[in-house]
Amino acid sequence: MNSFWTVVGFTVRNKMRGKAFLITTLVIAIIMCIGVNVPYIIEQFDKGGKKITNVGYIQSASEELAAGSATGDSLKVYFEQQEDASIKLVPFEDKGDTAANEDQLKQAIQDKTIKGYLDFGAMSDSGFPEMTYKSEKLMEFSQTGALQTALQTIRMTTVLSDAGLTDEQMKQLNTPINIESVQISATEDGATGRTPSEQGVNMGFIYVIIIFLFMAIMTSGQLIAAEVTAEKSSRVMEILITSVAPLKQMFGKIFGMFIVVLSQVALYVIVLYVNVTLPHNKETLINFDIDLSKIEPSLIIYALLYFFTGFFLFATLYAAVGSIVSRTEDLGQATMPMTLISLAGFYISIFSLSSPDSMLVKVTSFIPLFSPFVMLLRLGLTDVPFWEVAISIALLLVAIYVAVYISAKIYRTGVLMYGKRPSWKEIRKAMKAYKI
């Protein structure tokens, strides 16, 4: 047992003192700090408040431009009545000539008086003249969208007024209808269900846990496999075998990497907590109705359970794969299947956030290599019967037992097989000679 803890201590010290580990951890922590504070940072760069886009148009009483001028005046009144309007219509005097009016508006853009202008054409079936928004920027979809919405509202108001509706009737038609959604449990009596804010908090929590699990599997798995391969390629393994049993080596490395990953995740959690509890971020959370205390305790327990079991399952398999590779150049190709499997579980869960009850999600939530990602998604966003969770965990534990048994045999056999990568026939033959 002393040799086991010696391997654990060596693995922990070796990784935590490495420059690559320290730099990577620091960079990720800095990125997390910046990400959490992005809204506040943007606010500091935008001291002038909400930007208003000035849009010009020609105001004229001539018969040729009357329709366009009336439309521009209607838009001007509409946006002036809005509390948080992002557009302001700016009228310009008619110069009596189309080319002169165009030059006047272009000069206003150069003088920074307006950002763009409306060019009116012949009357269309919509009840408004044909319009073109001209500006120096590409893809001004936000401006044209706001103008289209305004015109739709103006047209509806005009039609309803012409129909002889009273102000009270107009108010009733314009009052929005709100429908609240609550997630309930159809199998539990007296369940109050989850409100939209609670669903949003759960979704954010699940999203973070899935990303952390994927990062832990990718980084630690590759490090475990790389360390085993490096020891084999340098023939250090031959010396280690004489003092430490192969199985103690494998589990010592896995447990050591588990401590390293746990320390790294704990650091990230502390960084997130410190940044979230800053005064300006607290106010943002309140404005978005985000209360972290609404996260269900059972969901946190399930998240930790699936995180640890998923990590241990993949780490064991990565150690086995690393033991059969003799050259670090071949490691990437050897670990590719494990990488693709973890990527598949990650993508299924991430891209199924909007459809957590699909058949794909339900099926993969019982497959051990995917369940740490997918079942966690279902638990956070849907009502999963307890028996399904129990079966998923049972299958995951059985998979871990089988993976440990097979990986232990592969590791014990593979660490002393040098040269070319051994075939499965050779590994299977050598495994039969060892008893676990």
C-alpha positions in Angstrom: 0.0 0.0 0.0 2.9 2.3 0.7 4.1 1.9 -2.9 0.6 2.9 -4.1 0.7 6.2 -2.2 4.2 6.7 -3.4 3.0 6.5 -7.0 0.0 8.8 -6.2 2.3 11.4 -4.6 4.8 11.3 -7.4 2.0 11.7 -10.0 0.5 14.7 -8.2 3.8 16.5 -7.6 5.0 15.8 -11.1 1.9 17.2 -12.8 1.3 20.2 -10.4 4.9 21.3 -10.8 4.9 21.1 -14.6 5.0 24.4 -16.4 2.4 23.3 -19.0 -0.1 22.4 -16.2 0.4 25.6 -14.3 0.2 27.8 -17.5 -2.9 26.0 -18.8 -4.6 26.3 -15.4 -3.8 30.0 -15.1 -4.9 30.7 -18.7 -8.2 28.9 -18.2 -8.8 30.7 -14.9 -8.1 34.1 -16.6 -10.5 33.2 -19.4 -13.2 32.3 -16.9 -12.7 35.6 -15.1 -13.0 37.5 -18.3 -16.0 35.5 -19.5 -18.0 36.1 -16.2 -17.2 39.8 -16.3 -17.9 40.3 -20.0 -21.2 42.2 -19.5 -19.5 44.6 -17.0 -16.5 45.1 -19.3 -18.7 45.9 -22.2 -20.7 48.4 -20.0 -17.4 50.1 -19.1 -16.5 50.6 -22.7 -19.9 51.9 -23.5 -20.3 54.8 -21.1 -22.6 56.7 -23.4 -25.5 54.4 -22.7 -27.6 52.9 -25.4 -26.5 54.0 -28.9 -29.2 55.6 -31.1 -28.9 55.4 -34.9 -29.9 58.5 -36.7 -31.7 57.8 -40.0 -32.3 60.6 -42.4 -35.1 61.2 -44.9 -36.4 64.0 -47.1 -39.3 66.0 -45.7 -41.2 67.6 -48.5 -44.8 68.8 -49.4 -44.3 68.2 -53.1 -46.7 65.6 -54.7 -43.8 63.5 -55.9 -42.3 63.1 -52.4 -45.4 63.4 -50.2 -45.9 59.7 -49.6 -42.3 59.2 -48.6 -42.3 62.3 -46.4 -45.5 61.2 -44.7 -44.0 57.8 -44.0 -40.9 59.3 -42.6 -42.9 61.6 -40.4 -44.9 58.6 -39.1 -41.7 56.7 -38.3 -40.3 59.8 -36.6 -43.4 60.1 -34.3 -43.4 56.3 -33.6 -39.7 56.1 -32.5 -40.1 59.3 -30.4 -42.9 57.6 -28.4 -40.8 54.6 -27.6 -38.9 54.6 -24.3 -35.8 52.7 -25.4 -35.8 53.5 -29.1 -32.7 52.5 -31.0 -33.5 54.7 -34.0 -34.1 58.4 -34.5 -35.5 59.8 -37.7 -33.9 63.1 -38.8 -35.8 65.1 -41.5 -33.9 67.1 -44.2 -35.2 69.9 -46.3 -36.2 69.1 -49.9 -33.7 70.7 -52.3 -36.1 70.4 -55.2 -34.0 67.8 -57.1 -33.4 64.1 -56.5 -29.7 64.3 -57.1 -29.3 67.3 -54.8 -31.3 65.5 -52.1 -29.1 62.4 -52.5 -25.9 64.5 -52.2 -27.3 66.3 -49.1 -28.0 63.0 -47.3 -24.6 61.5 -48.3 -22.9 64.7 -47.0 -24.8 64.2 -43.7 -23.4 60.7 -43.4 -19.8 62.1 -44.0 -20.5 64.7 -41.3 -21.6 62.0 -38.8 -25.0 63.6 -38.5 -26.8 60.4 -39.6 -25.7 56.7 -40.1 -27.9 56.1 -43.1 -31.0 57.4 -44.8 -34.3 56.2 -46.4 -34.8 56.4 -50.1 -38.5 56.3 -51.0 -40.0 55.1 -54.3 -43.4 54.5 -55.8 -46.3 53.3 -53.8 -46.6 49.6 -53.2 -49.5 47.2 -52.2 -48.4 47.4 -48.6 -49.8 50.9 -48.3 -46.3 52.5 -48.0 -43.9 53.6 -50.7 -41.1 51.3 -51.7 -38.2 51.9 -49.3 -34.4 51.4 -49.4 -32.2 51.9 -46.4 -28.7 53.2 -47.6 -25.7 53.3 -45.3 -21.9 52.6 -45.4 -22.2 49.5 -43.3 -22.8 46.0 -44.6 -25.8 43.9 -43.5 -27.7 46.4 -41.5 -30.3 43.8 -40.6 -31.0 45.3 -37.1 -31.9 48.7 -38.5 -34.1 47.4 -41.3 -35.7 45.0 -39.0 -36.6 47.8 -36.5 -38.0 49.9 -39.3 -40.1 47.1 -40.7 -41.5 46.3 -37.2 -42.3 50.0 -36.8 -44.1 50.2 -40.1 -46.1 47.0 -39.3 -47.3 48.6 -36.1 -48.1 51.9 -37.8 -50.1 50.2 -40.5 -52.1 48.1 -38.0 -52.8 51.1 -35.9 -54.0 53.0 -39.0 -56.3 50.2 -40.1 -57.8 49.7 -36.7 -58.4 53.4 -36.3 -60.1 53.6 -39.7 -62.3 50.6 -38.6 -63.8 52.8 -35.9 -62.4 51.0 -32.8 -62.4 52.9 -29.5 -59.2 53.6 -27.6 -60.2 50.9 -25.0 -60.5 48.4 -27.8 -57.2 49.4 -29.3 -55.6 49.0 -25.9 -57.0 45.5 -25.5 -55.7 44.5 -28.9 -52.2 45.9 -28.2 -51.9 44.4 -24.6 -49.5 41.4 -24.8 -50.7 38.0 -23.5 -48.3 36.3 -21.1 -48.3 32.5 -20.5 -46.1 31.2 -17.8 -44.5 27.7 -18.1 -43.8 25.4 -15.2 -42.1 22.0 -15.4 -44.0 19.4 -13.3 -43.6 15.8 -12.4 -46.5 13.6 -13.6 -45.5 10.8 -11.3 -45.2 12.7 -8.0 -48.1 14.0 -6.0 -48.0 17.5 -4.7 -44.9 18.5 -6.8 -44.8 22.3 -7.4 -42.7 22.0 -10.5 -39.8 24.1 -11.8 -40.4 27.7 -12.8 -38.6 29.1 -16.0 -35.9 30.7 -13.8 -35.2 27.4 -12.0 -35.1 25.6 -15.4 -32.6 28.2 -16.6 -30.4 27.8 -13.5 -30.4 24.0 -13.9 -29.5 24.3 -17.6 -26.6 26.6 -16.8 -25.4 24.3 -14.0 -25.6 21.2 -16.2 -23.8 23.0 -19.1 -20.9 23.9 -16.8 -20.7 20.3 -15.3 -20.7 18.7 -18.8 -17.9 21.0 -20.0 -15.9 20.4 -16.9 -16.3 16.6 -17.3 -15.3 16.8 -20.9 -12.2 18.9 -20.1 -11.2 16.5 -17.2 -11.5 13.4 -19.4 -9.6 14.9 -22.4 -6.8 16.4 -20.4 -6.3 13.8 -17.7 -6.9 10.9 -20.0 -4.3 12.1 -22.5 -1.8 12.9 -19.6 -2.2 9.4 -18.1 -1.7 7.7 -21.5 1.2 9.9 -22.3 3.0 9.3 -19.0 2.7 5.6 -19.3 3.9 5.6 -22.9 6.8 8.0 -22.0 7.9 5.6 -19.2 7.8 2.7 -21.6 9.7 4.5 -24.4 12.5 5.6 -21.9 12.7 2.1 -20.4 12.0 3.6 -16.9 9.1 1.1 -16.7 11.6 -1.8 -16.4 12.9 -0.2 -13.2 9.5 0.7 -11.8 8.2 -2.9 -12.3 10.9 -4.2 -9.9 9.7 -2.0 -7.1 6.0 -1.3 -7.7 3.4 -3.8 -9.0 1.9 -2.9 -12.4 -1.6 -2.7 -11.0 -0.5 -0.3 -8.2 1.2 1.8 -10.8 -2.0 2.0 -12.9 -4.3 2.8 -10.1 -1.8 5.1 -8.5 -1.5 7.1 -11.6 -5.3 7.3 -12.1 -5.9 8.3 -8.4 -3.1 10.8 -8.6 -4.6 12.4 -11.8 -7.9 12.3 -10.0 -6.5 14.4 -7.2 -4.9 16.8 -9.8 -8.2 17.2 -11.7 -10.2 17.6 -8.5 -7.8 20.4 -7.4 -8.1 22.0 -10.8 -11.9 21.9 -10.8 -12.0 23.2 -7.2 -9.8 26.1 -8.3 -12.1 26.9 -11.2 -15.2 26.7 -8.9 -13.6 29.1 -6.5 -12.7 31.5 -9.4 -16.3 31.3 -10.6 -17.7 31.9 -7.2 -15.5 34.9 -6.4 -16.4 36.5 -9.8 -20.1 35.8 -9.5 -20.3 37.3 -6.0 -18.7 40.6 -7.1 -21.1 43.5 -6.6 -21.6 44.3 -10.3 -22.2 40.6 -11.2 -24.6 40.1 -8.3 -26.7 43.0 -9.7 -26.6 41.3 -13.2 -27.8 38.0 -11.8 -30.7 39.7 -10.0 -31.7 41.5 -13.2 -31.8 38.2 -15.1 -33.6 36.5 -12.2 -30.8 34.0 -11.7 -30.6 32.6 -8.2 -27.9 29.9 -7.7 -29.6 28.7 -4.5 -32.4 27.3 -6.7 -30.2 24.5 -7.9 -31.6 21.3 -6.5 -29.4 19.5 -3.9 -30.2 16.1 -5.6 -29.0 17.5 -8.9 -25.7 18.5 -7.3 -25.3 14.9 -5.9 -26.1 13.3 -9.2 -23.6 15.7 -11.0 -20.8 14.7 -8.6 -21.6 11.0 -8.9 -21.6 11.0 -12.7 -18.6 13.3 -12.8 -16.4 11.0 -10.7 -17.6 7.7 -12.2 -17.3 9.1 -15.8 -13.8 10.3 -15.0 -12.7 7.0 -13.5 -14.1 5.0 -16.4 -12.4 6.9 -19.1 -9.1 7.3 -17.1 -8.9 3.5 -16.7 -9.4 3.0 -20.4 -6.8 5.6 -21.3 -4.3 4.0 -19.0 -4.8 0.6 -20.7 -4.4 2.2 -24.2 -1.3 4.0 -23.1 0.3 0.7 -21.8 0.2 -0.9 -25.3 1.9 2.0 -27.1 5.7 2.0 -27.1 6.3 5.3 -28.9 4.7 8.7 -28.1 4.4 9.3 -31.8 1.7 6.5 -32.0 -0.2 7.7 -28.9 -2.5 10.1 -30.8 -3.7 7.4 -33.2 -4.1 4.8 -30.3 -6.3 7.2 -28.2 -8.4 8.4 -31.1 -11.3 6.0 -30.4 -11.5 7.1 -26.8 -11.4 10.7 -27.9 -14.1 10.2 -30.4 -16.3 8.5 -27.9 -16.0 11.3 -25.3 -16.6 13.8 -28.1 -19.8 12.0 -29.1 -21.1 12.0 -25.5 -20.2 15.7 -25.2 -21.9 16.7 -28.4 -25.0 14.6 -27.9 -25.6 16.3 -24.5 -24.7 19.9 -25.7 -26.8 19.8 -28.9 -29.7 18.2 -27.1 -30.2 21.0 -24.6 -33.3 22.0 -26.5 -34.6 18.5 -26.8 -33.6 16.5 -23.7 -36.5 14.0 -24.1 -35.6 12.8 -27.6 -35.1 9.1 -28.3 -31.4 9.5 -28.9 -30.9 11.1 -25.5 -33.0 8.4 -23.8 -31.1 5.6 -25.4 -27.6 7.0 -24.9 -28.3 7.8 -21.3 -28.1 4.1 -20.5 -24.9 3.5 -22.5 -22.1 3.7 -19.9 -19.6 5.6 -22.1 -22.3 8.3 -22.8 -24.4 8.3 -19.6 -22.1 10.6 -17.6 -22.9 13.3 -20.1 -26.4 12.4 -21.3 -28.2 11.2 -18.2 -26.9 14.3 -16.4 -28.6 16.4 -19.1 -31.9 14.5 -18.6 -31.8 14.9 -14.8 -31.3 18.7 -15.1 -33.9 19.4 -17.7 -36.6 16.6 -17.5 -38.4 14.5 -15.0 -36.5 11.2 -15.0 -38.0 8.2 -13.0 -35.8 7.0 -10.3 -35.6 3.5 -11.7 -34.1 4.8 -14.9 -31.4 6.6 -12.9 -30.8 3.5 -10.9 -30.4 1.3 -14.0 -28.1 3.9 -15.6 -25.8 4.1 -12.5 -25.8 0.3 -12.1 -24.8 -0.2 -15.8 -22.1 2.5 -15.3 -20.7 0.7 -12.2 -20.7 -2.6 -14.0 -18.9 -1.0 -17.0 -16.3 0.4 -14.6 -15.8 -3.0 -13.0 -15.4 -4.6 -16.5 -13.1 -1.8 -17.6 -10.9 -2.1 -14.5 -10.6 -5.9 -14.9 -9.7 -5.7 -18.6 -7.6 -2.6 -18.3 -5.6 -4.2 -15.4 -4.8 -7.2 -17.5 -3.9 -5.1 -20.6 -1.8 -2.8 -18.5 0.0 -5.6 -16.7 0.7 -7.2 -20.1 1.3 -4.1 -22.2 3.8 -2.2 -20.0 6.6 -4.7 -20.8 5.7 -5.2 -24.5 8.2 -3.1 -26.5 8.8 -2.5 -30.2 5.9 -2.3 -32.5 2.4 -2.0 -31.2 1.2 -5.5 -30.3 -1.8 -7.0 -32.1 -5.0 -7.9 -30.2 -4.1 -11.5 -30.7 -0.8 -11.1 -28.9 -2.3 -9.0 -26.1 -5.1 -11.6 -25.6 -2.5 -14.4 -25.5 -0.3 -12.6 -23.0 -3.4 -11.6 -20.8 -4.2 -15.3 -20.3 -0.9 -15.8 -18.6 -1.8 -13.3 -15.8 -4.4 -13.6 -13.1 -6.0 -10.6 -11.5 
